[in-house]
Amino acid sequence: MMRIALLTYSTKPRGSVIHTVELAEALTALGQDVCIFALDKGDGELYRAIACDCQLVPSQPAPPTIDRLIQQRIQDYVDFFQACFDRGEAPYDIYHAQDCISANALIMLRSQGYPISHILRTVHHIEDYTSPYLQHCQETSIQLPDRCLCVSRHWQQQLEARYGLDAPLMVNGVNTRRFNCTVNGTESGLKERMGLSGYPIFLTVGGVEPRKNSIRLLQAFAHVLMDYPHSQLVIAGGMTLFDYADYRDAFFAEVERLGIPIGRSLLLPGLIPDCDMPVLYRCADTFVFPSVKEGWGLVVMEAIASGVPVITANRPPFTEFLSSDQALLIDVETPEAIASAMHQSLDPALRQSLISNSQAILPHYTWERSAQLHIQQYTSLLSNPQRITL
């Protein structure tokens, strides 16, 4: 049994945070001693109860610029672990960072002489920062850990090309105990609470931000409204470190220009309670996810497990685990292509075919398998701490 610290940048259910939670529970089920460390920005709890230890890392008020914000969040982690070590708390065997912030903090702590002997970082995707400080933080978080892991072949290849690293591939999973096709009677209540009374209901998850391609999705939905005036688009979620204020302003200006009624045709419920998320998938007629950049796309897997036909980008990483008979894989650069797929997804025969075919991928992506692969890497690092390079 190993003592494993898993570090994540938030208590909210963003992709890498969900990955951290599900991995932690799967590692715990396999007999490992796991604790999640999550930056707490005032929520006071993780987004859901978990079957392993969790410590919340207090954060200071957010500085006004993104560079200073990231610097502060790194320092929040450093201050927390310094206090832990100064109290004499025993170090963990493995410190596994799921993001740039926690990886930089671990590297800083080790440089100061604290007993952090084995650092891993999972790279979910690589950002193209314009800020020299953020770019430096990203490169430090990739180049200085003892080992980098990766969740898709696409980003594995990018790490090889850009940094000369051989990053072992760790599969993602989907929790089919939570996300499944079983209707349990709560769907009607959720529809009433959220105002989901139209047809068809299109769902996306991730909030309004550039890489989610929100403006093009909105423009595509405007086309659909011409033929389905009672249709609804639900854009759920949206908790992120970056505020994307300019993009959000442009989005709402486009809402006004297109004359789409917010609260009736367009619903922006924000963060959905964890207990409602599986139900919300089952309430949707189509899951539309025209993202232009993802580490993997956990929400796509959740939608598939929930028995909902999926529209997503015809590009990696989606094409690594989906074929054209399992999802509508499209060019997401044009609203017309997205709108066409939204129309197609309502065809009964096509819907049933996509739902049926996509179920075949679920057994290949389980958190138990992911945990087993992680244990192999942890064991390998403990026995051979040499960094893997090409």
C-alpha positions in Angstrom: 0.0 0.0 0.0 1.3 3.5 -0.9 0.4 6.8 0.6 -0.7 8.9 -2.4 -1.4 12.7 -2.4 -3.6 13.8 -5.4 -3.6 17.6 -5.9 -6.2 19.5 -7.8 -6.8 23.2 -8.3 -10.5 23.4 -7.4 -13.4 22.0 -5.4 -15.7 22.5 -8.4 -16.5 19.7 -10.9 -14.2 20.7 -13.8 -12.7 17.9 -16.0 -9.4 17.4 -14.2 -11.1 17.8 -10.8 -13.6 15.0 -11.7 -10.6 12.9 -13.0 -8.9 13.4 -9.6 -11.9 12.4 -7.6 -12.8 9.3 -9.6 -9.2 8.2 -9.7 -8.8 8.7 -5.9 -11.9 6.6 -5.2 -10.7 3.9 -7.6 -7.2 3.8 -6.0 -8.8 3.6 -2.6 -11.0 0.7 -3.7 -7.8 -1.1 -4.8 -6.3 -0.7 -1.3 -4.2 2.4 -1.6 -4.1 5.2 1.0 -5.2 8.3 -0.9 -5.8 11.8 0.1 -7.1 14.6 -2.2 -5.8 18.1 -1.7 -8.1 20.6 -3.3 -7.7 24.4 -3.4 -10.7 25.9 -1.6 -11.9 29.3 -2.8 -14.5 29.6 -0.1 -16.9 26.7 -0.8 -15.8 24.8 2.3 -16.3 21.4 0.7 -15.6 19.3 -2.4 -18.4 19.2 -5.0 -19.5 15.8 -3.7 -18.8 13.4 -0.8 -16.0 10.9 -1.6 -14.8 7.5 -0.3 -11.3 8.7 0.6 -9.6 11.4 2.7 -9.7 15.0 1.5 -8.0 18.1 2.7 -9.1 21.6 1.6 -6.2 24.0 0.9 -7.3 27.5 2.0 -6.8 30.2 -0.7 -6.3 33.9 -0.3 -8.4 36.6 -2.0 -7.9 36.6 -5.8 -5.5 39.3 -7.0 -6.7 41.4 -10.0 -4.6 39.9 -12.8 -4.4 36.4 -14.0 -0.6 36.2 -13.6 -0.8 37.3 -10.0 -3.8 35.0 -9.4 -1.8 31.9 -10.5 1.1 33.1 -8.5 -1.1 33.4 -5.4 -2.7 30.0 -5.9 0.8 28.4 -6.2 1.7 30.2 -3.0 -1.5 29.0 -1.3 -0.4 25.4 -1.9 3.2 26.1 -0.7 2.0 27.8 2.5 -0.3 24.8 3.2 2.3 22.1 2.8 5.0 24.1 4.6 2.7 24.2 7.6 2.0 20.5 7.3 5.7 19.6 7.3 6.5 22.1 10.1 3.9 20.3 12.2 5.8 17.1 11.6 3.3 15.4 9.4 4.7 12.5 7.5 5.3 12.9 3.8 3.5 10.9 1.2 5.1 8.3 -1.0 3.7 9.9 -4.2 2.7 13.5 -4.9 0.6 13.6 -8.0 -0.4 17.0 -9.4 -3.3 17.2 -11.8 -2.6 20.7 -13.0 0.1 23.4 -13.5 -0.6 25.2 -10.2 -0.1 22.2 -7.9 2.8 20.9 -9.9 4.6 24.3 -9.5 3.9 24.3 -5.8 5.4 20.8 -5.3 8.5 21.7 -7.3 9.0 24.9 -5.3 8.6 23.0 -2.0 11.1 20.4 -3.0 13.6 23.1 -4.1 13.2 24.5 -0.5 14.3 21.2 1.0 10.9 19.8 2.0 10.7 16.0 1.8 8.8 15.6 -1.5 10.6 12.8 -3.2 8.4 11.7 -6.0 6.4 14.1 -8.1 4.1 13.2 -11.0 2.1 15.5 -13.1 -0.9 14.5 -15.4 -1.0 16.7 -18.5 -4.6 16.9 -19.6 -3.9 19.4 -22.3 -1.3 22.1 -23.2 -2.3 25.7 -23.3 -1.0 28.3 -25.7 -0.5 31.2 -23.3 0.4 34.7 -24.4 1.6 35.6 -20.9 5.3 34.8 -20.4 4.7 34.1 -16.7 1.9 31.5 -17.4 4.0 29.9 -20.2 6.9 29.6 -17.8 4.6 28.0 -15.2 3.3 25.5 -17.7 6.8 24.6 -18.9 8.1 24.2 -15.3 5.1 22.0 -14.5 5.9 19.7 -17.4 9.7 19.7 -17.4 10.6 19.4 -13.7 8.3 16.7 -12.2 9.8 13.2 -12.0 7.3 11.9 -14.5 4.5 13.2 -16.7 1.4 11.2 -17.5 -1.1 11.9 -20.1 -4.8 11.1 -20.8 -4.9 11.0 -24.7 -2.6 10.0 -27.5 -2.9 13.5 -29.0 -1.4 15.2 -26.0 1.0 12.4 -25.6 2.3 13.1 -29.1 2.4 16.9 -28.3 4.5 16.2 -25.2 6.9 14.2 -27.3 7.1 16.8 -30.0 7.4 19.9 -27.8 9.3 18.6 -24.8 10.9 15.3 -25.8 9.0 13.4 -23.1 7.6 9.9 -23.1 4.5 10.4 -21.1 2.7 7.1 -20.3 -0.9 7.0 -21.4 -3.5 6.8 -18.6 -7.1 6.0 -19.7 -10.0 8.1 -18.4 -13.2 6.4 -17.3 -16.8 6.9 -16.7 -18.7 6.0 -13.6 -21.6 4.0 -14.9 -23.0 3.6 -11.4 -23.8 7.3 -11.6 -24.3 7.9 -15.3 -26.6 5.4 -17.0 -29.8 5.1 -18.9 -32.0 4.1 -16.0 -34.9 6.5 -15.6 -35.7 6.8 -11.9 -38.6 9.2 -11.7 -36.6 12.3 -10.8 -36.5 13.5 -14.4 -39.8 15.3 -14.4 -39.0 17.1 -11.2 -35.7 18.4 -12.5 -37.4 19.5 -15.7 -39.9 21.5 -13.8 -37.3 23.1 -11.6 -35.1 24.1 -14.5 -37.9 25.1 -16.9 -37.2 22.4 -19.4 -40.5 22.3 -21.1 -39.5 22.4 -24.8 -38.5 20.0 -27.5 -35.9 19.2 -28.5 -33.6 19.9 -25.5 -29.9 20.3 -26.5 -27.4 20.1 -23.6 -23.8 21.1 -23.4 -21.5 21.2 -20.3 -18.6 23.6 -19.6 -20.1 27.0 -19.5 -19.4 29.9 -21.9 -15.8 30.1 -22.9 -13.7 30.2 -26.1 -12.5 26.6 -26.2 -16.1 25.3 -25.7 -17.0 27.2 -28.9 -20.0 28.7 -27.2 -20.6 31.5 -29.7 -20.7 29.1 -32.7 -23.0 26.8 -30.8 -25.3 29.7 -30.0 -25.4 30.7 -33.7 -26.1 27.1 -34.7 -29.0 27.0 -32.2 -30.5 30.1 -33.8 -30.7 28.1 -37.0 -32.4 25.2 -35.2 -35.0 27.6 -33.6 -36.3 28.4 -37.1 -37.5 24.8 -37.5 -38.1 24.0 -33.8 -39.3 27.2 -32.2 -39.9 25.4 -28.9 -36.4 23.9 -28.7 -34.1 24.7 -25.8 -30.3 24.9 -25.4 -28.9 24.3 -21.9 -25.3 25.4 -21.2 -24.5 24.0 -17.8 -21.4 24.5 -15.7 -18.7 27.1 -16.2 -16.5 27.4 -13.1 -12.9 28.2 -14.2 -9.9 30.1 -13.1 -10.2 32.4 -16.1 -13.1 34.8 -16.4 -13.1 35.1 -20.2 -14.9 38.4 -19.8 -14.5 39.7 -23.4 -15.7 36.4 -24.8 -18.7 36.3 -22.5 -19.5 39.9 -23.4 -19.4 38.9 -27.1 -21.6 35.9 -26.4 -24.3 37.9 -24.7 -24.1 40.5 -27.4 -24.8 37.7 -29.9 -27.7 36.5 -27.8 -29.2 39.9 -28.1 -28.5 40.3 -31.8 -30.1 36.9 -32.5 -33.1 37.6 -30.3 -32.8 34.4 -28.3 -34.8 34.6 -25.1 -32.7 33.7 -22.0 -34.6 31.6 -19.5 -37.0 30.2 -22.2 -35.0 29.1 -25.2 -31.5 29.5 -23.8 -30.9 28.3 -20.2 -27.7 29.1 -18.3 -28.1 27.4 -15.0 -24.4 27.6 -14.0 -23.0 24.9 -11.8 -25.4 21.9 -11.5 -25.6 20.1 -8.2 -23.8 16.8 -8.4 -26.9 14.8 -7.6 -28.7 16.4 -10.5 -26.1 16.0 -13.2 -26.9 12.4 -14.1 -30.6 13.3 -14.3 -29.9 16.3 -16.5 -28.2 14.1 -19.1 -31.2 11.8 -19.3 -33.5 14.9 -19.7 -31.6 15.9 -22.9 -32.5 14.8 -26.4 -29.0 15.5 -27.8 -25.6 16.3 -26.2 -23.8 18.9 -28.3 -20.1 19.4 -27.5 -18.4 21.4 -30.3 -15.2 22.1 -28.2 -12.1 23.1 -30.1 -9.7 21.9 -27.5 -10.0 19.2 -24.8 -7.8 17.0 -22.8 -10.2 14.1 -23.3 -13.9 15.0 -22.9 -15.2 13.3 -19.8 -18.7 14.8 -20.3 -18.9 13.1 -23.7 -18.4 9.8 -22.0 -21.0 10.7 -19.3 -23.5 11.6 -22.0 -22.9 8.3 -23.9 -23.3 6.3 -20.6 -26.6 8.2 -20.1 -28.0 7.0 -23.5 -27.9 10.4 -25.2 -26.7 10.8 -28.8 -23.6 13.0 -29.1 -22.4 15.7 -31.5 -18.7 16.6 -31.1 -15.6 17.7 -33.1 -14.1 15.5 -35.8 -10.6 15.9 -34.2 -8.5 14.4 -31.4 -9.0 13.5 -28.7 -12.6 12.6 -29.6 -11.6 10.6 -32.6 -9.4 8.5 -30.4 -12.4 6.8 -28.7 -15.3 7.6 -31.1 -16.1 6.6 -34.6 -18.5 8.1 -37.0 -21.1 5.4 -36.3 -20.9 6.2 -32.5 -21.2 10.0 -32.6 -21.8 12.8 -35.1 -18.3 13.9 -35.7 -18.3 17.3 -37.4 -16.4 20.3 -38.5 -17.0 22.6 -35.5 -15.6 25.7 -37.1 -18.9 26.7 -38.8 -22.3 27.2 -37.1 -24.0 25.7 -40.2 -22.2 22.4 -39.7 -23.2 22.3 -36.0 -26.8 23.2 -36.8 -27.0 20.5 -39.5 -25.8 17.9 -37.0 -28.3 19.1 -34.4 -31.1 18.6 -37.0 -29.7 15.1 -37.9 -29.6 14.0 -34.3 -33.3 14.2 -34.1 -33.9 11.5 -36.7 -35.2 8.5 -34.8 -33.3 5.8 -36.7 -30.0 7.7 -36.5 -30.5 8.4 -32.8 -31.0 4.8 -32.0 -28.0 3.7 -34.0 -25.7 6.2 -32.4 -26.9 5.3 -28.9 -26.6 1.6 -29.5 -23.2 1.7 -31.2 -21.6 4.1 -28.7 -22.4 1.8 -25.7 -19.7 -0.5 -26.9 -16.9 1.8 -25.8 -17.9 2.0 -22.2 -16.3 -1.2 -20.9 -12.9 0.0 -22.3 -12.9 3.2 -20.1 -13.3 2.4 -16.4 -11.8 4.2 -13.4 -10.6 0.8 -12.1 -8.5 0.3 -15.2 -7.2 3.8 -14.9 -6.3 3.2 -11.2 -4.4 0.0 -12.1 -2.4 1.9 -14.7 -1.6 4.6 -12.2 -0.5 2.1 -9.6 2.0 0.6 -12.2 3.4 4.1 -12.7 3.7 4.9 -9.0 5.4 1.5 -8.3 7.8 2.1 -11.3 8.7 5.6 -10.0 9.3 4.4 -6.5 11.6 1.6 -7.7 13.3 3.6 -10.5 13.0 7.4 -10.0 14.8 8.2 -13.3 12.8 10.6 -15.5 11.5 9.2 -18.7 12.7 11.0 -21.8 13.1 10.1 -25.4 
